[in-house]
Amino acid sequence: MYAIVETGGKQYKVSPGDVVRLEKLPGTRGDTLVFDKVLAVSDGGSLRVGNPYLEGTTVKATILRQGKARKILVFKYRSKTNYRRRYGHRQPFTEVRVDAVEG
């Protein structure tokens, strides 16, 4: 069984028991999240697809941790003008464990 969930402007394919890193969501470790923007659900034999979302279908998950990803370095350079800029960015994320797909 799996579901396709939309959160943070992205879509994720999740199954019960999966650990997924999502865009930062409010909450602390141990809190329960309910995702109601479910695009599709498959139970192995049949596939239900929403238009755009499935009514009455939710995915429940538990927050495992809040964190930041590895730093990426951004370097801007223009030739022949002595222009160089370097900066870094660490994207915040929320790691969740999917508990159940209901509905």
Phi and psi restraints in degrees (range 20) as a CNS / XPLOR table:
assign (resid 1 and name C) (resid 2 and name N)
       (resid 2 and name CA) (resid 2 and name C) 1.0 -147.0 20.0 2
assign (resid 2 and name N) (resid 2 and name CA)
       (resid 2 and name C) (resid 3 and name N) 1.0 163.1 20.0 2
assign (resid 2 and name C) (resid 3 and name N)
       (resid 3 and name CA) (resid 3 and name C) 1.0 -137.7 20.0 2
assign (resid 3 and name N) (resid 3 and name CA)
       (resid 3 and name C) (resid 4 and name N) 1.0 153.5 20.0 2
assign (resid 3 and name C) (resid 4 and name N)
       (resid 4 and name CA) (resid 4 and name C) 1.0 -110.0 20.0 2
assign (resid 4 and name N) (resid 4 and name CA)
       (resid 4 and name C) (resid 5 and name N) 1.0 119.2 20.0 2
assign (resid 4 and name C) (resid 5 and name N)
       (resid 5 and name CA) (resid 5 and name C) 1.0 -116.6 20.0 2
assign (resid 5 and name N) (resid 5 and name CA)
       (resid 5 and name C) (resid 6 and name N) 1.0 143.1 20.0 2
assign (resid 5 and name C) (resid 6 and name N)
       (resid 6 and name CA) (resid 6 and name C) 1.0 -108.7 20.0 2
assign (resid 6 and name N) (resid 6 and name CA)
       (resid 6 and name C) (resid 7 and name N) 1.0 125.6 20.0 2
assign (resid 6 and name C) (resid 7 and name N)
       (resid 7 and name CA) (resid 7 and name C) 1.0 -156.5 20.0 2
assign (resid 7 and name N) (resid 7 and name CA)
       (resid 7 and name C) (resid 8 and name N) 1.0 141.2 20.0 2
assign (resid 7 and name C) (resid 8 and name N)
       (resid 8 and name CA) (resid 8 and name C) 1.0 65.3 20.0 2
assign (resid 8 and name N) (resid 8 and name CA)
       (resid 8 and name C) (resid 9 and name N) 1.0 25.8 20.0 2
assign (resid 8 and name C) (resid 9 and name N)
       (resid 9 and name CA) (resid 9 and name C) 1.0 77.9 20.0 2
assign (resid 9 and name N) (resid 9 and name CA)
       (resid 9 and name C) (resid 10 and name N) 1.0 8.0 20.0 2
assign (resid 9 and name C) (resid 10 and name N)
       (resid 10 and name CA) (resid 10 and name C) 1.0 -128.1 20.0 2
assign (resid 10 and name N) (resid 10 and name CA)
       (resid 10 and name C) (resid 11 and name N) 1.0 164.3 20.0 2
assign (resid 10 and name C) (resid 11 and name N)
       (resid 11 and name CA) (resid 11 and name C) 1.0 -116.5 20.0 2
assign (resid 11 and name N) (resid 11 and name CA)
       (resid 11 and name C) (resid 12 and name N) 1.0 138.2 20.0 2
assign (resid 11 and name C) (resid 12 and name N)
       (resid 12 and name CA) (resid 12 and name C) 1.0 -129.7 20.0 2
assign (resid 12 and name N) (resid 12 and name CA)
       (resid 12 and name C) (resid 13 and name N) 1.0 137.3 20.0 2
assign (resid 12 and name C) (resid 13 and name N)
       (resid 13 and name CA) (resid 13 and name C) 1.0 -93.6 20.0 2
assign (resid 13 and name N) (resid 13 and name CA)
       (resid 13 and name C) (resid 14 and name N) 1.0 117.3 20.0 2
assign (resid 13 and name C) (resid 14 and name N)
       (resid 14 and name CA) (resid 14 and name C) 1.0 -127.6 20.0 2
assign (resid 14 and name N) (resid 14 and name CA)
       (resid 14 and name C) (resid 15 and name N) 1.0 150.6 20.0 2
assign (resid 14 and name C) (resid 15 and name N)
       (resid 15 and name CA) (resid 15 and name C) 1.0 -129.4 20.0 2
assign (resid 15 and name N) (resid 15 and name CA)
       (resid 15 and name C) (resid 16 and name N) 1.0 156.5 20.0 2
assign (resid 15 and name C) (resid 16 and name N)
       (resid 16 and name CA) (resid 16 and name C) 1.0 -57.9 20.0 2
assign (resid 16 and name N) (resid 16 and name CA)
       (resid 16 and name C) (resid 17 and name N) 1.0 131.5 20.0 2
assign (resid 16 and name C) (resid 17 and name N)
       (resid 17 and name CA) (resid 17 and name C) 1.0 97.1 20.0 2
assign (resid 17 and name N) (resid 17 and name CA)
       (resid 17 and name C) (resid 18 and name N) 1.0 -12.6 20.0 2
assign (resid 17 and name C) (resid 18 and name N)
       (resid 18 and name CA) (resid 18 and name C) 1.0 -71.0 20.0 2
assign (resid 18 and name N) (resid 18 and name CA)
       (resid 18 and name C) (resid 19 and name N) 1.0 147.3 20.0 2
assign (resid 18 and name C) (resid 19 and name N)
       (resid 19 and name CA) (resid 19 and name C) 1.0 -110.7 20.0 2
assign (resid 19 and name N) (resid 19 and name CA)
       (resid 19 and name C) (resid 20 and name N) 1.0 121.5 20.0 2
assign (resid 19 and name C) (resid 20 and name N)
       (resid 20 and name CA) (resid 20 and name C) 1.0 -128.7 20.0 2
assign (resid 20 and name N) (resid 20 and name CA)
       (resid 20 and name C) (resid 21 and name N) 1.0 142.0 20.0 2
assign (resid 20 and name C) (resid 21 and name N)
       (resid 21 and name CA) (resid 21 and name C) 1.0 -97.4 20.0 2
assign (resid 21 and name N) (resid 21 and name CA)
       (resid 21 and name C) (resid 22 and name N) 1.0 120.3 20.0 2
assign (resid 21 and name C) (resid 22 and name N)
       (resid 22 and name CA) (resid 22 and name C) 1.0 -112.4 20.0 2
assign (resid 22 and name N) (resid 22 and name CA)
       (resid 22 and name C) (resid 23 and name N) 1.0 168.2 20.0 2
assign (resid 22 and name C) (resid 23 and name N)
       (resid 23 and name CA) (resid 23 and name C) 1.0 -59.6 20.0 2
assign (resid 23 and name N) (resid 23 and name CA)
       (resid 23 and name C) (resid 24 and name N) 1.0 153.4 20.0 2
assign (resid 23 and name C) (resid 24 and name N)
       (resid 24 and name CA) (resid 24 and name C) 1.0 -54.1 20.0 2
assign (resid 24 and name N) (resid 24 and name CA)
       (resid 24 and name C) (resid 25 and name N) 1.0 129.7 20.0 2
assign (resid 24 and name C) (resid 25 and name N)
       (resid 25 and name CA) (resid 25 and name C) 1.0 -123.2 20.0 2
assign (resid 25 and name N) (resid 25 and name CA)
       (resid 25 and name C) (resid 26 and name N) 1.0 149.2 20.0 2
assign (resid 25 and name C) (resid 26 and name N)
       (resid 26 and name CA) (resid 26 and name C) 1.0 -69.6 20.0 2
assign (resid 26 and name N) (resid 26 and name CA)
       (resid 26 and name C) (resid 27 and name N) 1.0 146.0 20.0 2
assign (resid 26 and name C) (resid 27 and name N)
       (resid 27 and name CA) (resid 27 and name C) 1.0 136.7 20.0 2
assign (resid 27 and name N) (resid 27 and name CA)
       (resid 27 and name C) (resid 28 and name N) 1.0 169.8 20.0 2
assign (resid 27 and name C) (resid 28 and name N)
       (resid 28 and name CA) (resid 28 and name C) 1.0 -121.9 20.0 2
assign (resid 28 and name N) (resid 28 and name CA)
       (resid 28 and name C) (resid 29 and name N) 1.0 173.9 20.0 2
assign (resid 28 and name C) (resid 29 and name N)
       (resid 29 and name CA) (resid 29 and name C) 1.0 -57.2 20.0 2
assign (resid 29 and name N) (resid 29 and name CA)
       (resid 29 and name C) (resid 30 and name N) 1.0 131.7 20.0 2
assign (resid 29 and name C) (resid 30 and name N)
       (resid 30 and name CA) (resid 30 and name C) 1.0 95.2 20.0 2
assign (resid 30 and name N) (resid 30 and name CA)
       (resid 30 and name C) (resid 31 and name N) 1.0 -14.2 20.0 2
assign (resid 30 and name C) (resid 31 and name N)
       (resid 31 and name CA) (resid 31 and name C) 1.0 -69.0 20.0 2
assign (resid 31 and name N) (resid 31 and name CA)
       (resid 31 and name C) (resid 32 and name N) 1.0 152.5 20.0 2
assign (resid 31 and name C) (resid 32 and name N)
       (resid 32 and name CA) (resid 32 and name C) 1.0 -101.1 20.0 2
assign (resid 32 and name N) (resid 32 and name CA)
       (resid 32 and name C) (resid 33 and name N) 1.0 133.4 20.0 2
assign (resid 32 and name C) (resid 33 and name N)
       (resid 33 and name CA) (resid 33 and name C) 1.0 -111.4 20.0 2
assign (resid 33 and name N) (resid 33 and name CA)
       (resid 33 and name C) (resid 34 and name N) 1.0 145.9 20.0 2
assign (resid 33 and name C) (resid 34 and name N)
       (resid 34 and name CA) (resid 34 and name C) 1.0 -123.1 20.0 2
assign (resid 34 and name N) (resid 34 and name CA)
       (resid 34 and name C) (resid 35 and name N) 1.0 119.1 20.0 2
assign (resid 34 and name C) (resid 35 and name N)
       (resid 35 and name CA) (resid 35 and name C) 1.0 -98.8 20.0 2
assign (resid 35 and name N) (resid 35 and name CA)
       (resid 35 and name C) (resid 36 and name N) 1.0 118.3 20.0 2
assign (resid 35 and name C) (resid 36 and name N)
       (resid 36 and name CA) (resid 36 and name C) 1.0 -104.3 20.0 2
assign (resid 36 and name N) (resid 36 and name CA)
       (resid 36 and name C) (resid 37 and name N) 1.0 -5.5 20.0 2
assign (resid 36 and name C) (resid 37 and name N)
       (resid 37 and name CA) (resid 37 and name C) 1.0 -90.9 20.0 2
assign (resid 37 and name N) (resid 37 and name CA)
       (resid 37 and name C) (resid 38 and name N) 1.0 75.9 20.0 2
assign (resid 37 and name C) (resid 38 and name N)
       (resid 38 and name CA) (resid 38 and name C) 1.0 -100.2 20.0 2
assign (resid 38 and name N) (resid 38 and name CA)
       (resid 38 and name C) (resid 39 and name N) 1.0 121.3 20.0 2
assign (resid 38 and name C) (resid 39 and name N)
       (resid 39 and name CA) (resid 39 and name C) 1.0 -85.9 20.0 2
assign (resid 39 and name N) (resid 39 and name CA)
       (resid 39 and name C) (resid 40 and name N) 1.0 -37.2 20.0 2
assign (resid 39 and name C) (resid 40 and name N)
       (resid 40 and name CA) (resid 40 and name C) 1.0 -156.2 20.0 2
assign (resid 40 and name N) (resid 40 and name CA)
       (resid 40 and name C) (resid 41 and name N) 1.0 152.8 20.0 2
assign (resid 40 and name C) (resid 41 and name N)
       (resid 41 and name CA) (resid 41 and name C) 1.0 -137.4 20.0 2
assign (resid 41 and name N) (resid 41 and name CA)
       (resid 41 and name C) (resid 42 and name N) 1.0 134.4 20.0 2
assign (resid 41 and name C) (resid 42 and name N)
       (resid 42 and name CA) (resid 42 and name C) 1.0 -126.3 20.0 2
assign (resid 42 and name N) (resid 42 and name CA)
       (resid 42 and name C) (resid 43 and name N) 1.0 135.0 20.0 2
assign (resid 42 and name C) (resid 43 and name N)
       (resid 43 and name CA) (resid 43 and name C) 1.0 -109.6 20.0 2
assign (resid 43 and name N) (resid 43 and name CA)
       (resid 43 and name C) (resid 44 and name N) 1.0 22.9 20.0 2
assign (resid 43 and name C) (resid 44 and name N)
       (resid 44 and name CA) (resid 44 and name C) 1.0 101.8 20.0 2
assign (resid 44 and name N) (resid 44 and name CA)
       (resid 44 and name C) (resid 45 and name N) 1.0 -44.1 20.0 2
assign (resid 44 and name C) (resid 45 and name N)
       (resid 45 and name CA) (resid 45 and name C) 1.0 -103.5 20.0 2
assign (resid 45 and name N) (resid 45 and name CA)
       (resid 45 and name C) (resid 46 and name N) 1.0 -37.4 20.0 2
assign (resid 45 and name C) (resid 46 and name N)
       (resid 46 and name CA) (resid 46 and name C) 1.0 -124.1 20.0 2
assign (resid 46 and name N) (resid 46 and name CA)
       (resid 46 and name C) (resid 47 and name N) 1.0 155.4 20.0 2
assign (resid 46 and name C) (resid 47 and name N)
       (resid 47 and name CA) (resid 47 and name C) 1.0 -123.8 20.0 2
assign (resid 47 and name N) (resid 47 and name CA)
       (resid 47 and name C) (resid 48 and name N) 1.0 123.7 20.0 2
assign (resid 47 and name C) (resid 48 and name N)
       (resid 48 and name CA) (resid 48 and name C) 1.0 -107.1 20.0 2
assign (resid 48 and name N) (resid 48 and name CA)
       (resid 48 and name C) (resid 49 and name N) 1.0 127.6 20.0 2
assign (resid 48 and name C) (resid 49 and name N)
       (resid 49 and name CA) (resid 49 and name C) 1.0 -119.1 20.0 2
assign (resid 49 and name N) (resid 49 and name CA)
       (resid 49 and name C) (resid 50 and name N) 1.0 134.6 20.0 2
assign (resid 49 and name C) (resid 50 and name N)
       (resid 50 and name CA) (resid 50 and name C) 1.0 -88.0 20.0 2
assign (resid 50 and name N) (resid 50 and name CA)
       (resid 50 and name C) (resid 51 and name N) 1.0 173.6 20.0 2
assign (resid 50 and name C) (resid 51 and name N)
       (resid 51 and name CA) (resid 51 and name C) 1.0 -137.5 20.0 2
assign (resid 51 and name N) (resid 51 and name CA)
       (resid 51 and name C) (resid 52 and name N) 1.0 78.9 20.0 2
assign (resid 51 and name C) (resid 52 and name N)
       (resid 52 and name CA) (resid 52 and name C) 1.0 -85.3 20.0 2
assign (resid 52 and name N) (resid 52 and name CA)
       (resid 52 and name C) (resid 53 and name N) 1.0 -20.0 20.0 2
assign (resid 52 and name C) (resid 53 and name N)
       (resid 53 and name CA) (resid 53 and name C) 1.0 -118.0 20.0 2
assign (resid 53 and name N) (resid 53 and name CA)
       (resid 53 and name C) (resid 54 and name N) 1.0 155.6 20.0 2
assign (resid 53 and name C) (resid 54 and name N)
       (resid 54 and name CA) (resid 54 and name C) 1.0 -83.3 20.0 2
assign (resid 54 and name N) (resid 54 and name CA)
       (resid 54 and name C) (resid 55 and name N) 1.0 129.6 20.0 2
assign (resid 54 and name C) (resid 55 and name N)
       (resid 55 and name CA) (resid 55 and name C) 1.0 -77.4 20.0 2
assign (resid 55 and name N) (resid 55 and name CA)
       (resid 55 and name C) (resid 56 and name N) 1.0 135.9 20.0 2
assign (resid 55 and name C) (resid 56 and name N)
       (resid 56 and name CA) (resid 56 and name C) 1.0 75.7 20.0 2
assign (resid 56 and name N) (resid 56 and name CA)
       (resid 56 and name C) (resid 57 and name N) 1.0 9.9 20.0 2
assign (resid 56 and name C) (resid 57 and name N)
       (resid 57 and name CA) (resid 57 and name C) 1.0 -111.1 20.0 2
assign (resid 57 and name N) (resid 57 and name CA)
       (resid 57 and name C) (resid 58 and name N) 1.0 130.6 20.0 2
assign (resid 57 and name C) (resid 58 and name N)
       (resid 58 and name CA) (resid 58 and name C) 1.0 -133.9 20.0 2
assign (resid 58 and name N) (resid 58 and name CA)
       (resid 58 and name C) (resid 59 and name N) 1.0 159.0 20.0 2
assign (resid 58 and name C) (resid 59 and name N)
       (resid 59 and name CA) (resid 59 and name C) 1.0 -122.4 20.0 2
assign (resid 59 and name N) (resid 59 and name CA)
       (resid 59 and name C) (resid 60 and name N) 1.0 125.7 20.0 2
assign (resid 59 and name C) (resid 60 and name N)
       (resid 60 and name CA) (resid 60 and name C) 1.0 -103.2 20.0 2
assign (resid 60 and name N) (resid 60 and name CA)
       (resid 60 and name C) (resid 61 and name N) 1.0 137.1 20.0 2
assign (resid 60 and name C) (resid 61 and name N)
       (resid 61 and name CA) (resid 61 and name C) 1.0 -142.4 20.0 2
assign (resid 61 and name N) (resid 61 and name CA)
       (resid 61 and name C) (resid 62 and name N) 1.0 159.0 20.0 2
assign (resid 61 and name C) (resid 62 and name N)
       (resid 62 and name CA) (resid 62 and name C) 1.0 -117.6 20.0 2
assign (resid 62 and name N) (resid 62 and name CA)
       (resid 62 and name C) (resid 63 and name N) 1.0 135.4 20.0 2
assign (resid 62 and name C) (resid 63 and name N)
       (resid 63 and name CA) (resid 63 and name C) 1.0 -74.6 20.0 2
assign (resid 63 and name N) (resid 63 and name CA)
       (resid 63 and name C) (resid 64 and name N) 1.0 125.8 20.0 2
assign (resid 63 and name C) (resid 64 and name N)
       (resid 64 and name CA) (resid 64 and name C) 1.0 -92.6 20.0 2
assign (resid 64 and name N) (resid 64 and name CA)
       (resid 64 and name C) (resid 65 and name N) 1.0 -42.4 20.0 2
assign (resid 64 and name C) (resid 65 and name N)
       (resid 65 and name CA) (resid 65 and name C) 1.0 -165.2 20.0 2
assign (resid 65 and name N) (resid 65 and name CA)
       (resid 65 and name C) (resid 66 and name N) 1.0 157.8 20.0 2
assign (resid 65 and name C) (resid 66 and name N)
       (resid 66 and name CA) (resid 66 and name C) 1.0 -108.8 20.0 2
assign (resid 66 and name N) (resid 66 and name CA)
       (resid 66 and name C) (resid 67 and name N) 1.0 138.4 20.0 2
assign (resid 66 and name C) (resid 67 and name N)
       (resid 67 and name CA) (resid 67 and name C) 1.0 -159.9 20.0 2
assign (resid 67 and name N) (resid 67 and name CA)
       (resid 67 and name C) (resid 68 and name N) 1.0 -173.4 20.0 2
assign (resid 67 and name C) (resid 68 and name N)
       (resid 68 and name CA) (resid 68 and name C) 1.0 -125.7 20.0 2
assign (resid 68 and name N) (resid 68 and name CA)
       (resid 68 and name C) (resid 69 and name N) 1.0 142.4 20.0 2
assign (resid 68 and name C) (resid 69 and name N)
       (resid 69 and name CA) (resid 69 and name C) 1.0 -74.3 20.0 2
assign (resid 69 and name N) (resid 69 and name CA)
       (resid 69 and name C) (resid 70 and name N) 1.0 176.3 20.0 2
assign (resid 69 and name C) (resid 70 and name N)
       (resid 70 and name CA) (resid 70 and name C) 1.0 -63.9 20.0 2
assign (resid 70 and name N) (resid 70 and name CA)
       (resid 70 and name C) (resid 71 and name N) 1.0 151.7 20.0 2
assign (resid 70 and name C) (resid 71 and name N)
       (resid 71 and name CA) (resid 71 and name C) 1.0 -73.1 20.0 2
assign (resid 71 and name N) (resid 71 and name CA)
       (resid 71 and name C) (resid 72 and name N) 1.0 135.1 20.0 2
assign (resid 71 and name C) (resid 72 and name N)
       (resid 72 and name CA) (resid 72 and name C) 1.0 -107.6 20.0 2
assign (resid 72 and name N) (resid 72 and name CA)
       (resid 72 and name C) (resid 73 and name N) 1.0 142.7 20.0 2
assign (resid 72 and name C) (resid 73 and name N)
       (resid 73 and name CA) (resid 73 and name C) 1.0 -102.0 20.0 2
assign (resid 73 and name N) (resid 73 and name CA)
       (resid 73 and name C) (resid 74 and name N) 1.0 133.7 20.0 2
assign (resid 73 and name C) (resid 74 and name N)
       (resid 74 and name CA) (resid 74 and name C) 1.0 -114.1 20.0 2
assign (resid 74 and name N) (resid 74 and name CA)
       (resid 74 and name C) (resid 75 and name N) 1.0 127.5 20.0 2
assign (resid 74 and name C) (resid 75 and name N)
       (resid 75 and name CA) (resid 75 and name C) 1.0 -127.0 20.0 2
assign (resid 75 and name N) (resid 75 and name CA)
       (resid 75 and name C) (resid 76 and name N) 1.0 120.5 20.0 2
assign (resid 75 and name C) (resid 76 and name N)
       (resid 76 and name CA) (resid 76 and name C) 1.0 -103.6 20.0 2
assign (resid 76 and name N) (resid 76 and name CA)
       (resid 76 and name C) (resid 77 and name N) 1.0 138.4 20.0 2
assign (resid 76 and name C) (resid 77 and name N)
       (resid 77 and name CA) (resid 77 and name C) 1.0 -147.8 20.0 2
assign (resid 77 and name N) (resid 77 and name CA)
       (resid 77 and name C) (resid 78 and name N) 1.0 134.0 20.0 2
assign (resid 77 and name C) (resid 78 and name N)
       (resid 78 and name CA) (resid 78 and name C) 1.0 -123.1 20.0 2
assign (resid 78 and name N) (resid 78 and name CA)
       (resid 78 and name C) (resid 79 and name N) 1.0 127.4 20.0 2
assign (resid 78 and name C) (resid 79 and name N)
       (resid 79 and name CA) (resid 79 and name C) 1.0 -72.3 20.0 2
assign (resid 79 and name N) (resid 79 and name CA)
       (resid 79 and name C) (resid 80 and name N) 1.0 149.7 20.0 2
assign (resid 79 and name C) (resid 80 and name N)
       (resid 80 and name CA) (resid 80 and name C) 1.0 65.6 20.0 2
assign (resid 80 and name N) (resid 80 and name CA)
       (resid 80 and name C) (resid 81 and name N) 1.0 10.7 20.0 2
assign (resid 80 and name C) (resid 81 and name N)
       (resid 81 and name CA) (resid 81 and name C) 1.0 -126.6 20.0 2
assign (resid 81 and name N) (resid 81 and name CA)
       (resid 81 and name C) (resid 82 and name N) 1.0 3.2 20.0 2
assign (resid 81 and name C) (resid 82 and name N)
       (resid 82 and name CA) (resid 82 and name C) 1.0 56.8 20.0 2
assign (resid 82 and name N) (resid 82 and name CA)
       (resid 82 and name C) (resid 83 and name N) 1.0 39.3 20.0 2
assign (resid 82 and name C) (resid 83 and name N)
       (resid 83 and name CA) (resid 83 and name C) 1.0 -108.0 20.0 2
assign (resid 83 and name N) (resid 83 and name CA)
       (resid 83 and name C) (resid 84 and name N) 1.0 115.3 20.0 2
assign (resid 83 and name C) (resid 84 and name N)
       (resid 84 and name CA) (resid 84 and name C) 1.0 -141.3 20.0 2
assign (resid 84 and name N) (resid 84 and name CA)
       (resid 84 and name C) (resid 85 and name N) 1.0 129.4 20.0 2
assign (resid 84 and name C) (resid 85 and name N)
       (resid 85 and name CA) (resid 85 and name C) 1.0 -134.9 20.0 2
assign (resid 85 and name N) (resid 85 and name CA)
       (resid 85 and name C) (resid 86 and name N) 1.0 132.2 20.0 2
assign (resid 85 and name C) (resid 86 and name N)
       (resid 86 and name CA) (resid 86 and name C) 1.0 -129.8 20.0 2
assign (resid 86 and name N) (resid 86 and name CA)
       (resid 86 and name C) (resid 87 and name N) 1.0 130.8 20.0 2
assign (resid 86 and name C) (resid 87 and name N)
       (resid 87 and name CA) (resid 87 and name C) 1.0 -150.0 20.0 2
assign (resid 87 and name N) (resid 87 and name CA)
       (resid 87 and name C) (resid 88 and name N) 1.0 164.6 20.0 2
assign (resid 87 and name C) (resid 88 and name N)
       (resid 88 and name CA) (resid 88 and name C) 1.0 -122.3 20.0 2
assign (resid 88 and name N) (resid 88 and name CA)
       (resid 88 and name C) (resid 89 and name N) 1.0 167.2 20.0 2
assign (resid 88 and name C) (resid 89 and name N)
       (resid 89 and name CA) (resid 89 and name C) 1.0 -148.6 20.0 2
assign (resid 89 and name N) (resid 89 and name CA)
       (resid 89 and name C) (resid 90 and name N) 1.0 136.6 20.0 2
assign (resid 89 and name C) (resid 90 and name N)
       (resid 90 and name CA) (resid 90 and name C) 1.0 -121.1 20.0 2
assign (resid 90 and name N) (resid 90 and name CA)
       (resid 90 and name C) (resid 91 and name N) 1.0 115.8 20.0 2
assign (resid 90 and name C) (resid 91 and name N)
       (resid 91 and name CA) (resid 91 and name C) 1.0 -79.6 20.0 2
assign (resid 91 and name N) (resid 91 and name CA)
       (resid 91 and name C) (resid 92 and name N) 1.0 125.1 20.0 2
assign (resid 91 and name C) (resid 92 and name N)
       (resid 92 and name CA) (resid 92 and name C) 1.0 -73.7 20.0 2
assign (resid 92 and name N) (resid 92 and name CA)
       (resid 92 and name C) (resid 93 and name N) 1.0 148.7 20.0 2
assign (resid 92 and name C) (resid 93 and name N)
       (resid 93 and name CA) (resid 93 and name C) 1.0 -143.1 20.0 2
assign (resid 93 and name N) (resid 93 and name CA)
       (resid 93 and name C) (resid 94 and name N) 1.0 165.3 20.0 2
assign (resid 93 and name C) (resid 94 and name N)
       (resid 94 and name CA) (resid 94 and name C) 1.0 -124.2 20.0 2
assign (resid 94 and name N) (resid 94 and name CA)
       (resid 94 and name C) (resid 95 and name N) 1.0 125.4 20.0 2
assign (resid 94 and name C) (resid 95 and name N)
       (resid 95 and name CA) (resid 95 and name C) 1.0 -98.3 20.0 2
assign (resid 95 and name N) (resid 95 and name CA)
       (resid 95 and name C) (resid 96 and name N) 1.0 124.1 20.0 2
assign (resid 95 and name C) (resid 96 and name N)
       (resid 96 and name CA) (resid 96 and name C) 1.0 -125.6 20.0 2
assign (resid 96 and name N) (resid 96 and name CA)
       (resid 96 and name C) (resid 97 and name N) 1.0 154.5 20.0 2
assign (resid 96 and name C) (resid 97 and name N)
       (resid 97 and name CA) (resid 97 and name C) 1.0 -111.0 20.0 2
assign (resid 97 and name N) (resid 97 and name CA)
       (resid 97 and name C) (resid 98 and name N) 1.0 126.0 20.0 2
assign (resid 97 and name C) (resid 98 and name N)
       (resid 98 and name CA) (resid 98 and name C) 1.0 -77.3 20.0 2
assign (resid 98 and name N) (resid 98 and name CA)
       (resid 98 and name C) (resid 99 and name N) 1.0 123.9 20.0 2
assign (resid 98 and name C) (resid 99 and name N)
       (resid 99 and name CA) (resid 99 and name C) 1.0 -94.1 20.0 2
assign (resid 99 and name N) (resid 99 and name CA)
       (resid 99 and name C) (resid 100 and name N) 1.0 -46.0 20.0 2
assign (resid 99 and name C) (resid 100 and name N)
       (resid 100 and name CA) (resid 100 and name C) 1.0 -156.2 20.0 2
assign (resid 100 and name N) (resid 100 and name CA)
       (resid 100 and name C) (resid 101 and name N) 1.0 151.9 20.0 2
assign (resid 100 and name C) (resid 101 and name N)
       (resid 101 and name CA) (resid 101 and name C) 1.0 -112.8 20.0 2
assign (resid 101 and name N) (resid 101 and name CA)
       (resid 101 and name C) (resid 102 and name N) 1.0 115.6 20.0 2
assign (resid 101 and name C) (resid 102 and name N)
       (resid 102 and name CA) (resid 102 and name C) 1.0 -115.1 20.0 2
assign (resid 102 and name N) (resid 102 and name CA)
       (resid 102 and name C) (resid 103 and name N) 1.0 139.6 20.0 2
